[in-house]
Amino acid sequence: MSAGTGASLLFIDGRWRPAADGAADELRDPATGEAIGTVARAGEHDVDEALAAVDRGFAAWRRSSREERARVLAAAAANLRSRAEAIARTITAEQGKPLGEARSEVEQSAGYFDWYAEEAVRELGRTWTEGGREFTVERRPVGPVAAFSAWNFPASLPARKIAPAIAAGCAVLVKPAEEAPGAAAAIVDALVDAGLPGSAIALVTGDAPAIARQVIGSPVIRKITLTGSIPVGRELVRLSAEHLQPLSLELGGHAPVIVLPGADVEAAAEALAGAKFRNAGQVCISPTRFFVPEASAAAFAERFAAAAAALRVGPGDRDGVDVGPLANERRLEAVESLMDDLRRGGARVLTGGRRVEGLPGWFYEPTVVVDVHEDARILTEEPFGPIAPVLPYRSVDEAVDRANAVEQGLAAYVFGPEDAAREAAARLDVGMIGVNGTALAVAEAPFGGVKASGYGREGGTEGIGEYTVAVYTQAAAPSEGEER
């Protein structure tokens, strides 16, 4: 068992163990900056062993029945729920988010396993006869999967990769982020304790670029899935060219919000403040650019800033905390750099705009800015932090054009009268749209983007299809009365 703070180990061929050479890196608490444990740093030998294990594991797991896969997934969901409090506290200690958000993330993760337990038993193929011939299209597991996940949702991101892959009959090599590996480790334990063969799943941590090169360079891996940045996604596409592995890429977002004329400005401001500053703004579908009609922009900004200022910032394990720290020092420095650029361009800060005084970790105040210069970096760079620019517009056409004028296309939000909101939503170049609401990530629906935000989908019936290949067979149709 490797979940929790302390020594985070590698899971290879059914057992937890340190790296072969004993190498490890420090694991730090973002609320204090202090070391709270170590993370094993896998070497080439460790990764080779993990690849060999999932190769063997796939050979066995692909032969499992759909009913067996469903049983394992459902039992894993139950295991996650029974261990939810310990996993949530691990997430908060390693990643920083408030404990309530961490608990919700564990429940969401269990929900993915429940959903794919049901999907595992569905018939994905089809059969028909014509001209004395029988035609069959069968969906078979694609093969061993390399799953790379990020630190901002250390449980739900690996869960929505692992669950459909296991449901399809694949084996999985998981590479979680070094900043917060404990939740992914808990998912591995939940699956193995549920009856998944230990060789059908592996977990390695360490030098991410080196591991990616070795894993993707192996002919064992037949599918790659990543949640990460756009530059990392482009690099994985290049690495995959040699063996032509298919990829599912959920990359960066820069979600616009269009508040339409006639919208309830105060209600929209309140709802969007909660969505924007969840997980300290470190959410790929976080609303990041707030387009509001000129006539109501000031009122929206005032209400939005008041809601942001009322949020309590502090360590995630304290009662009443709404916003935890940024996950690492790199994010704090990146947020400060964006704020420096905004100030140089003349932006006005309505609330926030600085580190939180009196707290030792990587805390930054929820921030709302107005009078943003048209060349400000935050208008094209994903902030991935607690900064919200309010941007007045003159016409809905202008708002839509500005919303689409970035390379990212993951998510967007529209608030206003229903017919007008749906009309505006139909013009947005993104993979997911919230109309008068912000809750997009659910197990039943496909999650993913367009343009530089990647391709492929996680969640929904589409999610399991990402881990299968269509195999077509044509044969003489059985004679009447002949058994198939």
C-alpha positions in Angstrom: 0.0 0.0 0.0 1.5 3.3 -1.0 -1.4 5.8 -0.6 -0.9 8.6 2.0 2.1 10.7 2.9 5.4 9.0 3.6 7.2 6.9 1.0 5.4 6.7 -2.3 6.5 3.5 -4.1 6.3 1.9 -7.6 3.7 -0.7 -8.3 5.1 -3.3 -10.7 3.9 -6.9 -11.3 1.6 -7.0 -8.4 3.7 -5.5 -5.6 4.7 -2.1 -4.2 8.4 -1.5 -4.1 11.0 1.3 -4.2 13.1 2.1 -7.3 15.7 -0.5 -8.0 18.5 1.9 -7.2 16.6 3.4 -4.2 16.3 6.9 -5.9 13.5 9.1 -4.6 12.4 12.8 -4.7 10.9 14.9 -1.9 7.1 15.3 -1.7 6.1 18.7 -0.4 3.0 20.1 1.2 1.8 23.2 -0.7 0.3 24.7 2.4 3.7 24.9 4.1 6.3 24.2 1.4 7.7 21.5 3.8 8.7 18.0 2.9 6.1 15.4 3.9 7.5 12.3 2.2 9.3 10.9 -0.8 8.3 9.7 -4.2 10.2 6.8 -5.9 12.1 7.8 -9.0 11.9 5.0 -11.5 15.0 4.2 -13.5 15.1 2.5 -16.9 15.2 -1.0 -15.4 12.1 -0.2 -13.3 10.2 1.0 -16.4 11.3 -2.0 -18.4 9.9 -4.3 -15.7 6.6 -2.3 -15.6 6.3 -2.6 -19.4 6.9 -6.3 -19.3 4.4 -6.7 -16.5 1.5 -4.9 -18.3 2.4 -6.8 -21.5 1.8 -10.1 -19.6 -1.2 -8.6 -17.8 -2.9 -7.6 -21.0 -2.5 -11.1 -22.4 -4.5 -12.4 -19.4 -7.0 -9.6 -18.9 -8.1 -9.3 -22.5 -9.5 -12.9 -22.1 -11.6 -11.9 -19.0 -15.4 -11.9 -19.5 -17.3 -8.6 -19.6 -19.1 -9.7 -16.4 -15.7 -10.2 -14.6 -14.6 -6.7 -15.7 -17.8 -5.2 -14.5 -17.5 -7.0 -11.1 -13.9 -5.7 -10.6 -14.8 -2.1 -11.5 -17.9 -2.1 -9.2 -15.9 -3.5 -6.3 -13.1 -0.9 -6.9 -15.7 1.8 -6.7 -16.9 0.4 -3.4 -13.3 0.2 -2.2 -12.7 3.9 -3.1 -15.8 5.0 -1.2 -14.9 3.0 1.9 -11.5 4.6 1.9 -12.6 8.0 0.8 -11.7 10.0 3.9 -8.1 8.7 3.9 -7.7 9.3 0.2 -9.2 12.8 0.5 -6.7 13.7 3.2 -3.9 12.5 1.1 -5.1 14.7 -1.8 -5.3 17.7 0.4 -1.8 17.1 1.9 -0.2 16.6 -1.4 -2.1 18.9 -3.7 -3.6 21.5 -1.4 -7.2 21.7 -2.3 -9.8 22.1 0.5 -10.8 18.8 2.1 -14.4 19.2 0.9 -13.3 19.4 -2.7 -11.0 16.4 -2.2 -13.9 14.3 -0.8 -16.0 15.3 -3.8 -13.2 14.3 -6.1 -12.9 10.8 -4.6 -16.7 10.4 -5.0 -16.5 11.5 -8.6 -13.7 9.0 -9.2 -15.7 6.2 -7.7 -18.5 7.3 -10.1 -16.3 6.7 -13.1 -15.7 3.1 -11.9 -19.5 2.6 -11.4 -20.3 4.0 -14.9 -17.7 1.8 -16.6 -18.8 -1.2 -14.7 -22.1 -0.8 -16.5 -20.5 0.0 -19.8 -18.2 -3.1 -19.6 -21.2 -5.4 -20.2 -22.7 -3.5 -23.1 -22.3 -5.0 -26.6 -20.2 -2.6 -28.6 -20.1 -4.5 -31.9 -22.7 -5.5 -34.4 -23.6 -8.4 -36.7 -25.8 -8.6 -39.8 -26.4 -11.0 -42.7 -26.6 -10.3 -46.4 -26.4 -12.4 -49.5 -25.6 -15.5 -47.6 -22.8 -13.9 -45.7 -22.5 -12.9 -42.1 -20.8 -9.7 -41.2 -19.4 -9.0 -37.7 -17.8 -5.9 -36.3 -16.2 -6.6 -33.0 -14.7 -4.1 -30.6 -11.5 -5.5 -29.1 -9.2 -4.0 -26.5 -6.5 -1.9 -28.1 -3.7 -3.2 -25.9 -1.5 -2.0 -23.0 -2.2 1.7 -22.3 0.2 4.4 -21.1 -1.9 6.8 -18.9 -0.3 10.2 -18.0 -2.2 12.4 -15.6 -1.7 15.8 -14.0 -1.6 17.0 -10.4 -4.6 19.3 -10.3 -7.1 16.4 -9.9 -4.9 13.5 -8.7 -7.8 11.1 -8.3 -10.4 11.8 -10.9 -7.9 12.3 -13.8 -6.4 8.8 -13.5 -9.8 7.3 -12.7 -11.4 8.5 -15.9 -8.5 6.9 -17.9 -8.1 3.7 -15.9 -11.8 2.8 -15.6 -12.7 2.7 -19.3 -9.4 1.0 -20.2 -10.0 -1.8 -17.7 -13.6 -2.1 -18.8 -12.4 -2.6 -22.4 -10.0 -5.3 -21.4 -6.7 -3.3 -21.5 -3.8 -3.3 -19.1 -2.6 0.1 -17.9 0.7 1.6 -17.0 -0.1 4.8 -15.0 2.3 7.7 -14.7 0.8 10.2 -12.1 2.3 13.6 -11.4 5.1 13.5 -8.8 3.5 16.3 -6.9 0.5 14.2 -5.9 0.9 10.5 -6.5 -1.1 9.2 -3.5 -4.5 9.2 -5.0 -3.5 7.2 -8.1 -1.8 4.7 -5.8 -5.0 4.4 -3.9 -6.9 3.6 -7.1 -4.4 0.9 -7.9 -4.9 -0.6 -4.5 -8.7 -0.4 -4.9 -8.5 -2.3 -8.2 -6.1 -5.0 -7.1 -8.1 -5.5 -3.9 -11.2 -5.8 -6.1 -9.6 -8.7 -8.0 -7.8 -7.1 -10.9 -4.6 -9.2 -11.6 -1.6 -7.3 -10.3 0.2 -7.5 -13.7 -2.7 -5.7 -15.4 -1.8 -2.4 -13.9 1.5 -0.7 -13.0 2.3 2.7 -11.5 5.6 4.5 -12.0 6.8 7.9 -10.9 10.0 9.8 -11.6 11.6 11.9 -14.4 8.5 12.5 -16.5 10.2 13.3 -19.9 12.5 10.3 -19.5 9.7 7.9 -18.5 7.5 9.2 -21.4 10.3 8.6 -23.9 10.9 5.1 -22.7 7.3 4.1 -22.4 6.1 5.5 -25.7 9.2 4.2 -27.4 8.2 0.7 -26.4 6.2 -1.5 -28.9 4.4 -2.9 -25.8 2.3 0.3 -25.5 -0.6 0.5 -28.0 -2.5 3.5 -26.7 -1.5 6.8 -25.0 -3.7 9.0 -23.0 -2.6 12.3 -21.4 -4.1 15.1 -19.4 -1.5 17.8 -19.4 -0.2 21.0 -21.1 -0.3 21.8 -24.8 3.5 21.6 -25.2 3.6 18.2 -23.5 0.8 17.0 -25.7 2.7 18.0 -28.8 5.8 16.2 -27.6 3.9 13.0 -26.9 2.5 13.2 -30.5 6.0 13.4 -31.8 7.2 10.5 -29.6 4.3 8.3 -30.7 5.1 8.6 -34.4 7.6 5.7 -34.4 5.0 3.1 -33.3 1.9 5.0 -34.6 0.2 4.7 -31.2 -3.2 6.4 -31.1 -3.6 9.1 -28.5 -6.3 10.7 -26.4 -5.2 14.2 -25.4 -6.9 16.5 -22.9 -4.7 19.6 -23.0 -4.9 23.2 -21.8 -8.1 25.3 -21.8 -8.9 29.0 -21.6 -12.6 28.9 -21.1 -14.5 32.1 -22.1 -17.7 33.2 -20.3 -20.2 35.2 -22.2 -22.7 37.0 -20.0 -25.5 38.0 -22.4 -27.7 41.1 -22.3 -30.7 40.2 -20.1 -28.8 37.9 -17.8 -29.2 38.0 -14.0 -25.8 39.7 -13.5 -25.7 39.2 -9.7 -26.6 35.5 -9.9 -24.1 34.9 -12.7 -21.3 36.7 -10.7 -22.0 34.5 -7.6 -22.1 31.3 -9.6 -19.0 32.1 -11.6 -16.9 33.1 -8.5 -17.4 29.7 -7.1 -16.4 28.0 -10.3 -13.5 30.3 -11.0 -11.7 29.9 -7.7 -12.4 26.2 -7.1 -9.1 24.4 -6.7 -7.4 27.9 -6.7 -8.3 28.3 -10.4 -6.2 25.2 -11.2 -8.9 23.6 -13.4 -8.6 22.9 -17.1 -12.3 24.0 -17.6 -12.1 26.9 -15.2 -13.8 30.0 -16.5 -10.9 32.4 -17.4 -12.1 35.2 -19.6 -15.3 37.0 -18.5 -17.1 38.9 -21.4 -19.8 41.1 -20.1 -22.0 43.8 -21.9 -20.6 47.3 -21.4 -23.8 48.4 -19.7 -23.6 45.8 -17.0 -19.8 45.2 -16.8 -19.2 47.4 -13.8 -22.1 45.9 -11.8 -20.9 42.4 -12.6 -17.3 43.1 -11.7 -18.3 44.7 -8.4 -20.4 41.7 -7.4 -17.8 39.2 -8.7 -15.0 40.9 -6.8 -17.1 41.0 -3.6 -17.8 37.3 -3.9 -14.1 36.6 -4.5 -13.1 38.7 -1.5 -15.5 36.8 0.7 -13.7 33.5 0.0 -11.6 32.2 2.9 -8.1 31.2 1.8 -6.0 28.8 3.9 -4.7 25.3 4.4 -7.1 22.8 2.9 -7.5 20.8 6.1 -8.9 23.7 8.1 -12.6 24.1 8.6 -14.3 26.8 6.6 -11.5 27.2 3.9 -12.8 27.9 0.4 -9.5 28.3 -1.5 -6.3 26.3 -0.8 -2.8 27.0 -1.9 -1.4 26.7 -5.5 -0.1 23.2 -5.9 3.6 24.1 -6.4 6.0 27.1 -6.4 6.1 27.1 -10.2 2.4 27.9 -10.3 2.8 30.8 -7.8 5.6 32.3 -9.9 3.5 31.9 -13.1 0.5 33.7 -11.5 2.8 36.5 -10.2 4.3 36.9 -13.7 0.8 37.3 -15.2 -0.1 39.9 -12.6 3.1 41.8 -13.3 2.1 41.9 -17.0 -1.4 43.1 -16.2 -0.1 45.9 -14.0 2.4 47.0 -16.6 -0.5 47.3 -19.1 -2.6 49.4 -16.7 -5.1 46.9 -15.4 -6.9 47.8 -12.2 -7.2 45.3 -9.4 -10.6 45.2 -7.7 -9.6 42.5 -5.2 -6.6 40.3 -4.5 -3.5 40.6 -6.6 -0.9 39.4 -4.2 0.4 36.5 -2.1 -1.5 35.9 1.1 0.3 37.3 4.0 0.9 35.3 7.1 0.8 31.9 5.5 4.0 30.0 4.7 2.9 28.0 1.7 2.1 28.9 -2.0 -1.1 30.9 -1.4 -2.4 33.7 -3.7 -5.5 35.8 -3.2 -8.5 35.4 -5.4 -8.1 38.2 -7.8 -10.4 40.2 -10.1 -9.1 42.7 -12.6 -10.6 45.2 -15.0 -9.3 47.7 -17.6 -7.3 44.9 -19.2 -5.0 45.9 -22.1 -5.8 44.1 -25.4 -2.2 42.7 -25.5 -2.3 41.3 -22.0 -0.8 37.8 -21.8 -3.7 36.5 -19.8 -6.0 36.9 -22.8 -4.2 34.2 -24.7 -2.3 32.2 -22.0 -4.2 29.9 -19.7 -3.8 31.4 -16.2 -4.3 28.2 -14.3 -4.6 30.2 -11.1 -6.9 32.6 -9.2 -6.9 35.6 -11.6 -10.2 36.6 -13.3 -10.3 39.4 -16.0 -13.6 41.1 -16.6 -13.8 42.3 -20.2 -16.6 44.6 -21.5 -18.1 44.0 -25.0 -20.3 46.0 -27.3 -22.1 43.3 -29.2 -22.7 39.5 -28.9 -20.9 39.0 -32.2 -17.8 40.8 -30.8 -18.0 38.6 -27.6 -18.2 35.4 -29.6 -15.3 36.4 -31.9 -13.1 37.3 -28.9 -14.1 34.1 -27.1 -13.0 32.0 -30.1 -9.8 34.0 -30.7 -7.4 31.7 -28.9 -5.7 28.4 -29.8 -7.5 26.5 -27.0 -11.0 25.0 -27.4 -11.8 23.0 -24.3 -14.8 24.6 -22.5 -17.0 27.7 -22.5 -19.9 29.1 -20.6 -22.9 31.2 -21.5 -25.2 33.0 -19.1 -28.4 34.6 -20.2 -32.0 34.0 -21.5 -32.2 30.4 -22.6 -32.8 30.9 -26.4 -30.2 33.6 -26.7 -27.7 31.5 -24.6 -28.2 28.4 -26.8 -27.8 30.5 -30.0 -24.5 31.9 -28.7 -23.3 28.5 -27.5 -23.8 27.1 -31.0 -21.2 29.5 -32.3 -18.4 28.7 -29.8 -15.4 26.6 -31.0 -15.0 24.3 -27.9 -15.7 20.7 -26.9 -17.9 21.4 -23.9 -20.4 24.2 -23.1 -22.2 25.1 -19.9 -25.4 27.1 -20.4 -26.4 28.9 -17.2 -24.3 26.5 -15.2 -20.7 25.3 -14.8 -20.8 21.6 -13.9 -19.4 19.9 -16.9 -17.4 16.9 -15.7 -19.8 14.0 -15.3 -19.1 10.3 -15.9 -22.0 10.0 -18.4 -20.8 12.7 -20.8 -17.7 12.9 -23.1 -15.0 15.3 -21.8 -12.5 16.8 -24.2 -11.7 19.7 -26.5 -10.9 20.9 -30.0 -8.1 22.9 -31.6 -5.0 22.9 -29.4 -7.0 21.5 -26.5 -6.5 18.1 -27.9 -8.6 15.2 -29.3 -10.3 12.1 -28.1 -12.8 11.9 -25.3 -13.0 10.7 -21.7 -16.3 9.8 -20.0 -19.6 8.6 -21.5 -20.0 5.9 -24.0 -17.3 7.6 -26.1 -14.8 7.0 -23.4 -14.6 3.2 -23.6 -14.4 3.4 -27.4 -11.0 5.2 -27.1 -9.6 1.9 -25.8 -10.9 -0.4 -28.4 -10.3 -1.2 -32.1 -12.9 -2.4 -34.6 -12.2 -5.8 -36.1 -14.4 -6.8 -39.0 -15.0 -10.4 -40.0 -17.0 -11.8 -43.0 -18.0 -15.5 -43.2 -20.6 -17.7 -44.6 -23.9 -17.3 -42.8 -24.9 -20.2 -40.6 -27.5 -22.5 -42.2 -31.0 -22.4 -40.9 -31.1 -24.3 -37.6 -27.3 -24.4 -37.3 -25.9 -23.2 -34.0 -23.6 -20.2 -34.1 
